[in-house]
């Protein structure tokens, strides 16, 4: 199965997806999974991140792009 972490904007008038990241379990970053990561096309710079860390990364990314935190 796959697990994603998503960032969306929800108001009484709007419900829209803004960003998302695939969550990968810590074992995916072990030496035993090197070939699987390569076959899946994961960037070599990608490291294990918890779901809250992925969420915070997405928030930082949209703030950098100038999205407001409130509608």
Predicted model as a PDB file, atoms N, CA, C, CB and O in Angstrom, pLDDT in the B-factor column:
MODEL        1                                                                  
ATOM      1  N   UNK A   1       0.839  -1.185   0.000  1.00 68.00           N  
ATOM      2  CA  UNK A   1       0.000   0.000   0.000  1.00 68.00           C  
ATOM      3  C   UNK A   1       0.879   1.243   0.000  1.00 68.00           C  
ATOM      4  CB  UNK A   1      -0.952   0.001   1.214  1.00 68.00           C  
ATOM      5  O   UNK A   1       2.070   1.186   0.307  1.00 68.00           O  
ATOM      6  N   UNK A   2       0.273   2.346  -0.345  1.00 82.00           N  
ATOM      7  CA  UNK A   2       0.986   3.621  -0.370  1.00 82.00           C  
ATOM      8  C   UNK A   2       0.325   4.584   0.610  1.00 82.00           C  
ATOM      9  CB  UNK A   2       1.006   4.222  -1.804  1.00 82.00           C  
ATOM     10  O   UNK A   2      -0.890   4.564   0.806  1.00 82.00           O  
ATOM     11  N   UNK A   3       1.148   5.418   1.212  1.00 93.00           N  
ATOM     12  CA  UNK A   3       0.658   6.421   2.141  1.00 93.00           C  
ATOM     13  C   UNK A   3       1.142   7.771   1.652  1.00 93.00           C  
ATOM     14  CB  UNK A   3       1.133   6.139   3.602  1.00 93.00           C  
ATOM     15  O   UNK A   3       2.321   7.944   1.346  1.00 93.00           O  
ATOM     16  N   UNK A   4       0.233   8.720   1.580  1.00 95.00           N  
ATOM     17  CA  UNK A   4       0.587  10.066   1.170  1.00 95.00           C  
ATOM     18  C   UNK A   4       0.308  11.055   2.272  1.00 95.00           C  
ATOM     19  CB  UNK A   4      -0.160  10.457  -0.081  1.00 95.00           C  
ATOM     20  O   UNK A   4      -0.545  10.822   3.128  1.00 95.00           O  
ATOM     21  N   UNK A   5       1.020  12.147   2.251  1.00 97.00           N  
ATOM     22  CA  UNK A   5       0.787  13.272   3.155  1.00 97.00           C  
ATOM     23  C   UNK A   5       0.370  14.423   2.255  1.00 97.00           C  
ATOM     24  CB  UNK A   5       2.076  13.630   4.039  1.00 97.00           C  
ATOM     25  O   UNK A   5       1.062  14.748   1.291  1.00 97.00           O  
ATOM     26  N   UNK A   6      -0.764  15.038   2.572  1.00 96.00           N  
ATOM     27  CA  UNK A   6      -1.325  16.049   1.684  1.00 96.00           C  
ATOM     28  C   UNK A   6      -1.590  17.356   2.411  1.00 96.00           C  
ATOM     29  CB  UNK A   6      -2.606  15.541   1.056  1.00 96.00           C  
ATOM     30  O   UNK A   6      -1.886  17.379   3.606  1.00 96.00           O  
ATOM     31  N   UNK A   7      -1.476  18.434   1.663  1.00 94.00           N  
ATOM     32  CA  UNK A   7      -1.774  19.762   2.164  1.00 94.00           C  
ATOM     33  C   UNK A   7      -2.921  20.310   1.329  1.00 94.00           C  
ATOM     34  CB  UNK A   7      -0.516  20.700   2.108  1.00 94.00           C  
ATOM     35  O   UNK A   7      -2.845  20.342   0.101  1.00 94.00           O  
ATOM     36  N   UNK A   8      -3.976  20.737   1.996  1.00 91.00           N  
ATOM     37  CA  UNK A   8      -5.118  21.266   1.257  1.00 91.00           C  
ATOM     38  C   UNK A   8      -5.653  22.513   1.941  1.00 91.00           C  
ATOM     39  CB  UNK A   8      -6.225  20.207   1.132  1.00 91.00           C  
ATOM     40  O   UNK A   8      -5.410  22.747   3.125  1.00 91.00           O  
ATOM     41  N   UNK A   9      -6.384  23.304   1.173  1.00 86.00           N  
ATOM     42  CA  UNK A   9      -7.056  24.492   1.677  1.00 86.00           C  
ATOM     43  C   UNK A   9      -8.538  24.167   1.751  1.00 86.00           C  
ATOM     44  CB  UNK A   9      -6.784  25.749   0.771  1.00 86.00           C  
ATOM     45  O   UNK A   9      -9.147  23.793   0.749  1.00 86.00           O  
ATOM     46  N   UNK A  10      -9.119  24.310   2.935  1.00 87.00           N  
ATOM     47  CA  UNK A  10     -10.537  24.014   3.121  1.00 87.00           C  
ATOM     48  C   UNK A  10     -11.194  25.205   3.808  1.00 87.00           C  
ATOM     49  CB  UNK A  10     -10.739  22.705   3.952  1.00 87.00           C  
ATOM     50  O   UNK A  10     -10.802  25.600   4.907  1.00 87.00           O  
ATOM     51  N   UNK A  11     -12.189  25.765   3.150  1.00 86.00           N  
ATOM     52  CA  UNK A  11     -13.002  26.838   3.709  1.00 86.00           C  
ATOM     53  C   UNK A  11     -14.459  26.465   3.420  1.00 86.00           C  
ATOM     54  CB  UNK A  11     -12.618  28.261   3.097  1.00 86.00           C  
ATOM     55  O   UNK A  11     -14.711  25.474   2.735  1.00 86.00           O  
ATOM     56  N   UNK A  12     -15.413  27.236   3.926  1.00 91.00           N  
ATOM     57  CA  UNK A  12     -16.807  26.925   3.586  1.00 91.00           C  
ATOM     58  C   UNK A  12     -17.083  26.951   2.074  1.00 91.00           C  
ATOM     59  CB  UNK A  12     -17.728  27.907   4.281  1.00 91.00           C  
ATOM     60  O   UNK A  12     -18.017  26.299   1.606  1.00 91.00           O  
ATOM     61  N   UNK A  13     -16.279  27.696   1.315  1.00 90.00           N  
ATOM     62  CA  UNK A  13     -16.526  27.816  -0.119  1.00 90.00           C  
ATOM     63  C   UNK A  13     -15.505  27.100  -1.002  1.00 90.00           C  
ATOM     64  CB  UNK A  13     -16.557  29.251  -0.487  1.00 90.00           C  
ATOM     65  O   UNK A  13     -15.749  26.892  -2.191  1.00 90.00           O  
ATOM     66  N   UNK A  14     -14.367  26.725  -0.426  1.00 86.00           N  
ATOM     67  CA  UNK A  14     -13.278  26.144  -1.224  1.00 86.00           C  
ATOM     68  C   UNK A  14     -12.735  24.898  -0.530  1.00 86.00           C  
ATOM     69  CB  UNK A  14     -12.140  27.180  -1.445  1.00 86.00           C  
ATOM     70  O   UNK A  14     -12.568  24.870   0.689  1.00 86.00           O  
ATOM     71  N   UNK A  15     -12.467  23.880  -1.326  1.00 91.00           N  
ATOM     72  CA  UNK A  15     -11.764  22.696  -0.852  1.00 91.00           C  
ATOM     73  C   UNK A  15     -10.835  22.278  -1.989  1.00 91.00           C  
ATOM     74  CB  UNK A  15     -12.766  21.527  -0.439  1.00 91.00           C  
ATOM     75  O   UNK A  15     -11.279  21.705  -2.984  1.00 91.00           O  
ATOM     76  N   UNK A  16      -9.555  22.566  -1.835  1.00 90.00           N  
ATOM     77  CA  UNK A  16      -8.627  22.291  -2.928  1.00 90.00           C  
ATOM     78  C   UNK A  16      -7.320  21.694  -2.412  1.00 90.00           C  
ATOM     79  CB  UNK A  16      -8.343  23.569  -3.715  1.00 90.00           C  
ATOM     80  O   UNK A  16      -6.838  22.044  -1.335  1.00 90.00           O  
ATOM     81  N   UNK A  17      -6.767  20.793  -3.203  1.00 92.00           N  
ATOM     82  CA  UNK A  17      -5.488  20.166  -2.901  1.00 92.00           C  
ATOM     83  C   UNK A  17      -4.387  21.120  -3.315  1.00 92.00           C  
ATOM     84  CB  UNK A  17      -5.341  18.792  -3.620  1.00 92.00           C  
ATOM     85  O   UNK A  17      -4.429  21.680  -4.411  1.00 92.00           O  
ATOM     86  N   UNK A  18      -3.396  21.314  -2.445  1.00 91.00           N  
ATOM     87  CA  UNK A  18      -2.301  22.238  -2.735  1.00 91.00           C  
ATOM     88  C   UNK A  18      -0.993  21.498  -3.012  1.00 91.00           C  
ATOM     89  CB  UNK A  18      -2.113  23.208  -1.572  1.00 91.00           C  
ATOM     90  O   UNK A  18      -0.276  21.829  -3.957  1.00 91.00           O  
ATOM     91  N   UNK A  19      -0.686  20.503  -2.192  1.00 94.00           N  
ATOM     92  CA  UNK A  19       0.599  19.816  -2.338  1.00 94.00           C  
ATOM     93  C   UNK A  19       0.481  18.423  -1.733  1.00 94.00           C  
ATOM     94  CB  UNK A  19       1.753  20.621  -1.658  1.00 94.00           C  
ATOM     95  O   UNK A  19      -0.449  18.147  -0.976  1.00 94.00           O  
ATOM     96  N   UNK A  20       1.415  17.556  -2.065  1.00 95.00           N  
ATOM     97  CA  UNK A  20       1.416  16.212  -1.514  1.00 95.00           C  
ATOM     98  C   UNK A  20       2.771  15.562  -1.672  1.00 95.00           C  
ATOM     99  CB  UNK A  20       0.353  15.365  -2.177  1.00 95.00           C  
ATOM    100  O   UNK A  20       3.537  15.896  -2.576  1.00 95.00           O  
ATOM    101  N   UNK A  21       3.058  14.629  -0.783  1.00 94.00           N  
ATOM    102  CA  UNK A  21       4.312  13.882  -0.815  1.00 94.00           C  
ATOM    103  C   UNK A  21       4.023  12.425  -0.497  1.00 94.00           C  
ATOM    104  CB  UNK A  21       5.346  14.472   0.186  1.00 94.00           C  
ATOM    105  O   UNK A  21       3.148  12.122   0.314  1.00 94.00           O  
ATOM    106  N   UNK A  22       4.745  11.541  -1.127  1.00 93.00           N  
ATOM    107  CA  UNK A  22       4.662  10.127  -0.819  1.00 93.00           C  
ATOM    108  C   UNK A  22       5.445   9.863   0.462  1.00 93.00           C  
ATOM    109  CB  UNK A  22       5.200   9.263  -1.995  1.00 93.00           C  
ATOM    110  O   UNK A  22       6.617  10.223   0.569  1.00 93.00           O  
ATOM    111  N   UNK A  23       4.785   9.230   1.436  1.00 96.00           N  
ATOM    112  CA  UNK A  23       5.480   8.841   2.669  1.00 96.00           C  
ATOM    113  C   UNK A  23       6.128   7.482   2.445  1.00 96.00           C  
ATOM    114  CB  UNK A  23       4.497   8.798   3.893  1.00 96.00           C  
ATOM    115  O   UNK A  23       5.477   6.545   1.983  1.00 96.00           O  
ATOM    116  N   UNK A  24       7.396   7.380   2.770  1.00 95.00           N  
ATOM    117  CA  UNK A  24       8.125   6.117   2.661  1.00 95.00           C  
ATOM    118  C   UNK A  24       8.622   5.719   4.046  1.00 95.00           C  
ATOM    119  CB  UNK A  24       9.315   6.234   1.655  1.00 95.00           C  
ATOM    120  O   UNK A  24       9.188   6.529   4.779  1.00 95.00           O  
ATOM    121  N   UNK A  25       8.396   4.458   4.381  1.00 94.00           N  
ATOM    122  CA  UNK A  25       8.842   3.969   5.673  1.00 94.00           C  
ATOM    123  C   UNK A  25      10.361   4.032   5.777  1.00 94.00           C  
ATOM    124  CB  UNK A  25       8.351   2.541   5.900  1.00 94.00           C  
ATOM    125  O   UNK A  25      11.075   4.044   4.774  1.00 94.00           O  
ATOM    126  N   UNK A  26      10.832   4.073   7.019  1.00 95.00           N  
ATOM    127  CA  UNK A  26      12.267   4.226   7.266  1.00 95.00           C  
ATOM    128  C   UNK A  26      13.093   3.133   6.585  1.00 95.00           C  
ATOM    129  CB  UNK A  26      12.539   4.217   8.762  1.00 95.00           C  
ATOM    130  O   UNK A  26      14.217   3.386   6.152  1.00 95.00           O  
ATOM    131  N   UNK A  27      12.549   1.934   6.491  1.00 95.00           N  
ATOM    132  CA  UNK A  27      13.315   0.836   5.887  1.00 95.00           C  
ATOM    133  C   UNK A  27      13.675   1.111   4.434  1.00 95.00           C  
ATOM    134  CB  UNK A  27      12.529  -0.459   5.978  1.00 95.00           C  
ATOM    135  O   UNK A  27      14.646   0.550   3.926  1.00 95.00           O  
ATOM    136  N   UNK A  28      12.906   1.969   3.750  1.00 94.00           N  
ATOM    137  CA  UNK A  28      13.205   2.304   2.354  1.00 94.00           C  
ATOM    138  C   UNK A  28      14.538   3.024   2.215  1.00 94.00           C  
ATOM    139  CB  UNK A  28      12.096   3.165   1.771  1.00 94.00           C  
ATOM    140  O   UNK A  28      15.072   3.121   1.110  1.00 94.00           O  
ATOM    141  N   UNK A  29      15.076   3.523   3.298  1.00 95.00           N  
ATOM    142  CA  UNK A  29      16.331   4.275   3.235  1.00 95.00           C  
ATOM    143  C   UNK A  29      17.511   3.464   3.771  1.00 95.00           C  
ATOM    144  CB  UNK A  29      16.201   5.576   4.018  1.00 95.00           C  
ATOM    145  O   UNK A  29      18.588   4.003   4.025  1.00 95.00           O  
ATOM    146  N   UNK A  30      17.287   2.157   3.938  1.00 95.00           N  
ATOM    147  CA  UNK A  30      18.368   1.276   4.354  1.00 95.00           C  
ATOM    148  C   UNK A  30      19.153   0.825   3.115  1.00 95.00           C  
ATOM    149  CB  UNK A  30      17.813   0.048   5.142  1.00 95.00           C  
ATOM    150  O   UNK A  30      18.677   0.947   1.987  1.00 95.00           O  
ATOM    151  N   UNK A  31      20.336   0.313   3.344  1.00 95.00           N  
ATOM    152  CA  UNK A  31      21.187  -0.171   2.253  1.00 95.00           C  
ATOM    153  C   UNK A  31      20.489  -1.272   1.456  1.00 95.00           C  
ATOM    154  CB  UNK A  31      22.523  -0.691   2.806  1.00 95.00           C  
ATOM    155  O   UNK A  31      20.684  -1.383   0.246  1.00 95.00           O  
ATOM    156  N   UNK A  32      19.674  -2.085   2.135  1.00 96.00           N  
ATOM    157  CA  UNK A  32      18.978  -3.202   1.480  1.00 96.00           C  
ATOM    158  C   UNK A  32      17.979  -2.728   0.418  1.00 96.00           C  
ATOM    159  CB  UNK A  32      18.251  -4.044   2.526  1.00 96.00           C  
ATOM    160  O   UNK A  32      17.599  -3.500  -0.463  1.00 96.00           O  
ATOM    161  N   UNK A  33      17.558  -1.481   0.498  1.00 95.00           N  
ATOM    162  CA  UNK A  33      16.557  -0.958  -0.435  1.00 95.00           C  
ATOM    163  C   UNK A  33      17.159  -0.059  -1.516  1.00 95.00           C  
ATOM    164  CB  UNK A  33      15.503  -0.191   0.327  1.00 95.00           C  
ATOM    165  O   UNK A  33      16.417   0.571  -2.269  1.00 95.00           O  
ATOM    166  N   UNK A  34      18.475   0.012  -1.604  1.00 94.00           N  
ATOM    167  CA  UNK A  34      19.130   0.877  -2.599  1.00 94.00           C  
ATOM    168  C   UNK A  34      18.591   0.642  -4.012  1.00 94.00           C  
ATOM    169  CB  UNK A  34      20.641   0.643  -2.582  1.00 94.00           C  
ATOM    170  O   UNK A  34      18.242   1.592  -4.713  1.00 94.00           O  
ATOM    171  N   UNK A  35      18.526  -0.623  -4.426  1.00 95.00           N  
ATOM    172  CA  UNK A  35      18.075  -0.927  -5.789  1.00 95.00           C  
ATOM    173  C   UNK A  35      16.601  -0.592  -5.976  1.00 95.00           C  
ATOM    174  CB  UNK A  35      18.317  -2.402  -6.113  1.00 95.00           C  
ATOM    175  O   UNK A  35      16.205  -0.135  -7.048  1.00 95.00           O  
ATOM    176  N   UNK A  36      15.792  -0.810  -4.961  1.00 94.00           N  
ATOM    177  CA  UNK A  36      14.358  -0.476  -5.056  1.00 94.00           C  
ATOM    178  C   UNK A  36      14.165   1.035  -5.211  1.00 94.00           C  
ATOM    179  CB  UNK A  36      13.594  -0.983  -3.800  1.00 94.00           C  
ATOM    180  O   UNK A  36      13.352   1.486  -6.018  1.00 94.00           O  
ATOM    181  N   UNK A  37      14.928   1.814  -4.424  1.00 93.00           N  
ATOM    182  CA  UNK A  37      14.816   3.276  -4.533  1.00 93.00           C  
ATOM    183  C   UNK A  37      15.212   3.734  -5.934  1.00 93.00           C  
ATOM    184  CB  UNK A  37      15.703   3.977  -3.470  1.00 93.00           C  
ATOM    185  O   UNK A  37      14.551   4.585  -6.529  1.00 93.00           O  
ATOM    186  N   UNK A  38      16.295   3.159  -6.453  1.00 94.00           N  
ATOM    187  CA  UNK A  38      16.754   3.526  -7.798  1.00 94.00           C  
ATOM    188  C   UNK A  38      15.707   3.153  -8.845  1.00 94.00           C  
ATOM    189  CB  UNK A  38      18.097   2.836  -8.120  1.00 94.00           C  
ATOM    190  O   UNK A  38      15.391   3.952  -9.725  1.00 94.00           O  
ATOM    191  N   UNK A  39      15.176   1.943  -8.745  1.00 96.00           N  
ATOM    192  CA  UNK A  39      14.158   1.489  -9.696  1.00 96.00           C  
ATOM    193  C   UNK A  39      12.895   2.349  -9.640  1.00 96.00           C  
ATOM    194  CB  UNK A  39      13.801   0.032  -9.423  1.00 96.00           C  
ATOM    195  O   UNK A  39      12.242   2.571 -10.660  1.00 96.00           O  
ATOM    196  N   UNK A  40      12.557   2.830  -8.444  1.00 92.00           N  
ATOM    197  CA  UNK A  40      11.372   3.673  -8.272  1.00 92.00           C  
ATOM    198  C   UNK A  40      11.618   5.118  -8.716  1.00 92.00           C  
ATOM    199  CB  UNK A  40      10.929   3.652  -6.815  1.00 92.00           C  
ATOM    200  O   UNK A  40      10.678   5.905  -8.823  1.00 92.00           O  
ATOM    201  N   UNK A  41      12.889   5.464  -8.976  1.00 94.00           N  
ATOM    202  CA  UNK A  41      13.210   6.812  -9.435  1.00 94.00           C  
ATOM    203  C   UNK A  41      13.259   7.850  -8.325  1.00 94.00           C  
ATOM    204  CB  UNK A  41      12.217   7.236 -10.451  1.00 94.00           C  
ATOM    205  O   UNK A  41      13.065   9.040  -8.573  1.00 94.00           O  
ATOM    206  N   UNK A  42      13.516   7.406  -7.112  1.00 92.00           N  
ATOM    207  CA  UNK A  42      13.608   8.360  -6.005  1.00 92.00           C  
ATOM    208  C   UNK A  42      14.925   9.123  -6.082  1.00 92.00           C  
ATOM    209  CB  UNK A  42      13.484   7.635  -4.644  1.00 92.00           C  
ATOM    210  O   UNK A  42      15.970   8.530  -6.349  1.00 92.00           O  
ATOM    211  N   UNK A  43      14.882  10.421  -5.853  1.00 92.00           N  
ATOM    212  CA  UNK A  43      16.125  11.192  -5.879  1.00 92.00           C  
ATOM    213  C   UNK A  43      17.102  10.685  -4.815  1.00 92.00           C  
ATOM    214  CB  UNK A  43      15.832  12.690  -5.664  1.00 92.00           C  
ATOM    215  O   UNK A  43      16.688  10.316  -3.716  1.00 92.00           O  
ATOM    216  N   UNK A  44      18.359  10.669  -5.130  1.00 89.00           N  
ATOM    217  CA  UNK A  44      19.372  10.187  -4.183  1.00 89.00           C  
ATOM    218  C   UNK A  44      19.442  11.069  -2.943  1.00 89.00           C  
ATOM    219  CB  UNK A  44      20.746  10.131  -4.856  1.00 89.00           C  
ATOM    220  O   UNK A  44      19.835  10.607  -1.872  1.00 89.00           O  
ATOM    221  N   UNK A  45      19.064  12.327  -3.082  1.00 92.00           N  
ATOM    222  CA  UNK A  45      19.126  13.252  -1.954  1.00 92.00           C  
ATOM    223  C   UNK A  45      17.971  13.045  -0.968  1.00 92.00           C  
ATOM    224  CB  UNK A  45      19.119  14.685  -2.463  1.00 92.00           C  
ATOM    225  O   UNK A  45      18.003  13.571   0.145  1.00 92.00           O  
ATOM    226  N   UNK A  46      16.964  12.290  -1.372  1.00 93.00           N  
ATOM    227  CA  UNK A  46      15.806  12.092  -0.496  1.00 93.00           C  
ATOM    228  C   UNK A  46      16.206  11.259   0.715  1.00 93.00           C  
ATOM    229  CB  UNK A  46      14.645  11.408  -1.261  1.00 93.00           C  
ATOM    230  O   UNK A  46      16.887  10.242   0.580  1.00 93.00           O  
ATOM    231  N   UNK A  47      15.784  11.691   1.886  1.00 95.00           N  
ATOM    232  CA  UNK A  47      16.064  10.989   3.126  1.00 95.00           C  
ATOM    233  C   UNK A  47      14.752  10.685   3.831  1.00 95.00           C  
ATOM    234  CB  UNK A  47      17.000  11.817   4.037  1.00 95.00           C  
ATOM    235  O   UNK A  47      13.707  11.220   3.461  1.00 95.00           O  
ATOM    236  N   UNK A  48      14.801   9.836   4.834  1.00 96.00           N  
ATOM    237  CA  UNK A  48      13.599   9.510   5.587  1.00 96.00           C  
ATOM    238  C   UNK A  48      13.077  10.756   6.282  1.00 96.00           C  
ATOM    239  CB  UNK A  48      13.878   8.394   6.610  1.00 96.00           C  
ATOM    240  O   UNK A  48      13.832  11.511   6.894  1.00 96.00           O  
ATOM    241  N   UNK A  49      11.769  10.956   6.174  1.00 96.00           N  
ATOM    242  CA  UNK A  49      11.096  12.037   6.895  1.00 96.00           C  
ATOM    243  C   UNK A  49       9.806  11.477   7.467  1.00 96.00           C  
ATOM    244  CB  UNK A  49      10.817  13.271   5.965  1.00 96.00           C  
ATOM    245  O   UNK A  49       9.108  10.699   6.817  1.00 96.00           O  
ATOM    246  N   UNK A  50       9.498  11.884   8.693  1.00 97.00           N  
ATOM    247  CA  UNK A  50       8.241  11.480   9.304  1.00 97.00           C  
ATOM    248  C   UNK A  50       7.100  12.226   8.607  1.00 97.00           C  
ATOM    249  CB  UNK A  50       8.245  11.764  10.843  1.00 97.00           C  
ATOM    250  O   UNK A  50       7.339  13.172   7.857  1.00 97.00           O  
ATOM    251  N   UNK A  51       5.877  11.802   8.856  1.00 97.00           N  
ATOM    252  CA  UNK A  51       4.731  12.478   8.247  1.00 97.00           C  
ATOM    253  C   UNK A  51       4.654  13.944   8.676  1.00 97.00           C  
ATOM    254  CB  UNK A  51       3.432  11.755   8.618  1.00 97.00           C  
ATOM    255  O   UNK A  51       4.430  14.805   7.826  1.00 97.00           O  
ATOM    256  N   UNK A  52       4.832  14.265   9.980  1.00 97.00           N  
ATOM    257  CA  UNK A  52       4.838  15.686  10.346  1.00 97.00           C  
ATOM    258  C   UNK A  52       5.952  16.477   9.666  1.00 97.00           C  
ATOM    259  CB  UNK A  52       4.970  15.826  11.841  1.00 97.00           C  
ATOM    260  O   UNK A  52       5.755  17.639   9.308  1.00 97.00           O  
ATOM    261  N   UNK A  53       7.122  15.858   9.485  1.00 97.00           N  
ATOM    262  CA  UNK A  53       8.215  16.550   8.791  1.00 97.00           C  
ATOM    263  C   UNK A  53       7.862  16.821   7.337  1.00 97.00           C  
ATOM    264  CB  UNK A  53       9.504  15.728   8.868  1.00 97.00           C  
ATOM    265  O   UNK A  53       8.170  17.892   6.816  1.00 97.00           O  
ATOM    266  N   UNK A  54       7.214  15.857   6.671  1.00 97.00           N  
ATOM    267  CA  UNK A  54       6.770  16.079   5.293  1.00 97.00           C  
ATOM    268  C   UNK A  54       5.749  17.208   5.233  1.00 97.00           C  
ATOM    269  CB  UNK A  54       6.171  14.790   4.702  1.00 97.00           C  
ATOM    270  O   UNK A  54       5.800  18.051   4.337  1.00 97.00           O  
ATOM    271  N   UNK A  55       4.817  17.222   6.192  1.00 96.00           N  
ATOM    272  CA  UNK A  55       3.818  18.288   6.243  1.00 96.00           C  
ATOM    273  C   UNK A  55       4.457  19.656   6.426  1.00 96.00           C  
ATOM    274  CB  UNK A  55       2.833  18.029   7.367  1.00 96.00           C  
ATOM    275  O   UNK A  55       4.083  20.618   5.755  1.00 96.00           O  
ATOM    276  N   UNK A  56       5.418  19.740   7.333  1.00 96.00           N  
ATOM    277  CA  UNK A  56       6.096  21.015   7.573  1.00 96.00           C  
ATOM    278  C   UNK A  56       6.872  21.458   6.336  1.00 96.00           C  
ATOM    279  CB  UNK A  56       7.044  20.902   8.780  1.00 96.00           C  
ATOM    280  O   UNK A  56       6.910  22.646   6.014  1.00 96.00           O  
ATOM    281  N   UNK A  57       7.486  20.510   5.649  1.00 95.00           N  
ATOM    282  CA  UNK A  57       8.211  20.830   4.411  1.00 95.00           C  
ATOM    283  C   UNK A  57       7.253  21.428   3.375  1.00 95.00           C  
ATOM    284  CB  UNK A  57       8.904  19.558   3.835  1.00 95.00           C  
ATOM    285  O   UNK A  57       7.606  22.391   2.694  1.00 95.00           O  
ATOM    286  N   UNK A  58       6.056  20.873   3.252  1.00 95.00           N  
ATOM    287  CA  UNK A  58       5.080  21.403   2.294  1.00 95.00           C  
ATOM    288  C   UNK A  58       4.623  22.802   2.686  1.00 95.00           C  
ATOM    289  CB  UNK A  58       3.871  20.470   2.193  1.00 95.00           C  
ATOM    290  O   UNK A  58       4.466  23.670   1.827  1.00 95.00           O  
ATOM    291  N   UNK A  59       4.408  23.024   3.986  1.00 92.00           N  
ATOM    292  CA  UNK A  59       4.017  24.365   4.450  1.00 92.00           C  
ATOM    293  C   UNK A  59       5.106  25.369   4.110  1.00 92.00           C  
ATOM    294  CB  UNK A  59       3.743  24.366   5.977  1.00 92.00           C  
ATOM    295  O   UNK A  59       4.818  26.457   3.611  1.00 92.00           O  
ATOM    296  N   UNK A  60       6.360  25.006   4.380  1.00 94.00           N  
ATOM    297  CA  UNK A  60       7.474  25.902   4.061  1.00 94.00           C  
ATOM    298  C   UNK A  60       7.548  26.182   2.564  1.00 94.00           C  
ATOM    299  CB  UNK A  60       8.796  25.301   4.547  1.00 94.00           C  
ATOM    300  O   UNK A  60       7.836  27.306   2.152  1.00 94.00           O  
ATOM    301  N   UNK A  61       7.291  25.170   1.761  1.00 92.00           N  
ATOM    302  CA  UNK A  61       7.336  25.324   0.303  1.00 92.00           C  
ATOM    303  C   UNK A  61       6.274  26.303  -0.186  1.00 92.00           C  
ATOM    304  CB  UNK A  61       7.148  23.969  -0.381  1.00 92.00           C  
ATOM    305  O   UNK A  61       6.567  27.158  -1.022  1.00 92.00           O  
ATOM    306  N   UNK A  62       5.042  26.193   0.322  1.00 91.00           N  
ATOM    307  CA  UNK A  62       4.006  27.121  -0.154  1.00 91.00           C  
ATOM    308  C   UNK A  62       4.225  28.529   0.361  1.00 91.00           C  
ATOM    309  CB  UNK A  62       2.629  26.637   0.265  1.00 91.00           C  
ATOM    310  O   UNK A  62       3.895  29.497  -0.324  1.00 91.00           O  
ATOM    311  N   UNK A  63       4.778  28.660   1.564  1.00 91.00           N  
ATOM    312  CA  UNK A  63       5.092  30.002   2.067  1.00 91.00           C  
ATOM    313  C   UNK A  63       6.175  30.649   1.220  1.00 91.00           C  
ATOM    314  CB  UNK A  63       5.536  29.941   3.540  1.00 91.00           C  
ATOM    315  O   UNK A  63       6.114  31.845   0.933  1.00 91.00           O  
ATOM    316  N   UNK A  64       7.165  29.864   0.820  1.00 93.00           N  
ATOM    317  CA  UNK A  64       8.245  30.366  -0.041  1.00 93.00           C  
ATOM    318  C   UNK A  64       7.692  30.841  -1.392  1.00 93.00           C  
ATOM    319  CB  UNK A  64       9.314  29.267  -0.260  1.00 93.00           C  
ATOM    320  O   UNK A  64       8.199  31.795  -1.981  1.00 93.00           O  
ATOM    321  N   UNK A  65       6.648  30.160  -1.867  1.00 90.00           N  
ATOM    322  CA  UNK A  65       6.031  30.540  -3.143  1.00 90.00           C  
ATOM    323  C   UNK A  65       5.071  31.715  -3.003  1.00 90.00           C  
ATOM    324  CB  UNK A  65       5.294  29.356  -3.733  1.00 90.00           C  
ATOM    325  O   UNK A  65       4.570  32.228  -4.004  1.00 90.00           O  
ATOM    326  N   UNK A  66       4.809  32.149  -1.756  1.00 87.00           N  
ATOM    327  CA  UNK A  66       3.969  33.307  -1.553  1.00 87.00           C  
ATOM    328  C   UNK A  66       2.510  33.032  -1.272  1.00 87.00           C  
ATOM    329  CB  UNK A  66       4.058  34.147  -2.708  1.00 87.00           C  
ATOM    330  O   UNK A  66       1.705  33.964  -1.238  1.00 87.00           O  
ATOM    331  N   UNK A  67       2.145  31.771  -1.068  1.00 79.00           N  
ATOM    332  CA  UNK A  67       0.753  31.460  -0.716  1.00 79.00           C  
ATOM    333  C   UNK A  67       0.458  31.986   0.680  1.00 79.00           C  
ATOM    334  CB  UNK A  67       0.482  29.928  -0.792  1.00 79.00           C  
ATOM    335  O   UNK A  67       1.294  31.852   1.573  1.00 79.00           O  
ATOM    336  N   UNK A  68      -0.700  32.573   0.885  1.00 72.00           N  
ATOM    337  CA  UNK A  68      -1.066  33.011   2.234  1.00 72.00           C  
ATOM    338  C   UNK A  68      -1.494  31.810   3.086  1.00 72.00           C  
ATOM    339  CB  UNK A  68      -2.204  34.064   2.174  1.00 72.00           C  
ATOM    340  O   UNK A  68      -1.956  30.801   2.554  1.00 72.00           O  
ATOM    341  N   UNK A  69      -1.340  31.923   4.390  1.00 67.00           N  
ATOM    342  CA  UNK A  69      -1.785  30.843   5.275  1.00 67.00           C  
ATOM    343  C   UNK A  69      -3.288  30.861   5.471  1.00 67.00           C  
ATOM    344  CB  UNK A  69      -1.093  30.946   6.622  1.00 67.00           C  
ATOM    345  O   UNK A  69      -3.880  29.829   5.790  1.00 67.00           O  
ATOM    346  N   UNK A  70      -3.909  31.996   5.288  1.00 65.00           N  
ATOM    347  CA  UNK A  70      -5.368  32.085   5.417  1.00 65.00           C  
ATOM    348  C   UNK A  70      -5.947  32.615   4.122  1.00 65.00           C  
ATOM    349  CB  UNK A  70      -5.777  32.992   6.611  1.00 65.00           C  
ATOM    350  O   UNK A  70      -5.306  33.410   3.434  1.00 65.00           O  
ATOM    351  N   UNK A  71      -7.169  32.178   3.779  1.00 56.00           N  
ATOM    352  CA  UNK A  71      -7.785  32.643   2.520  1.00 56.00           C  
ATOM    353  C   UNK A  71      -8.174  34.101   2.572  1.00 56.00           C  
ATOM    354  CB  UNK A  71      -9.009  31.815   2.195  1.00 56.00           C  
ATOM    355  O   UNK A  71      -8.700  34.635   1.595  1.00 56.00           O  
TER     356      UNK A  71                                                      
ENDMDL                                                                          
END                                                                             
